[in-house]
């Protein structure tokens, strides 16, 4: 089962899947510090690359697989 979690940009990791409000998904491929912000590079499900720069405290919606948190 999947869940959506809110996570600050500073806690994103390569491989995380961002989800926008309309349900489109973006896989994080690279993270880099740019001045006071964080540059997030991603690829869409149809293979298009993109990027955005965000404040470290900005919040993103991240898809979480509940099975990965089971202990």
Secondary structure, 3 states (H helix, E strand, C coil): CEEEEEEEHHHCCCCCEEECCCCCEEEEEEEEEECCEEEEEEEECCCCEEEEEEECCCEEEEEEEHHHHCC
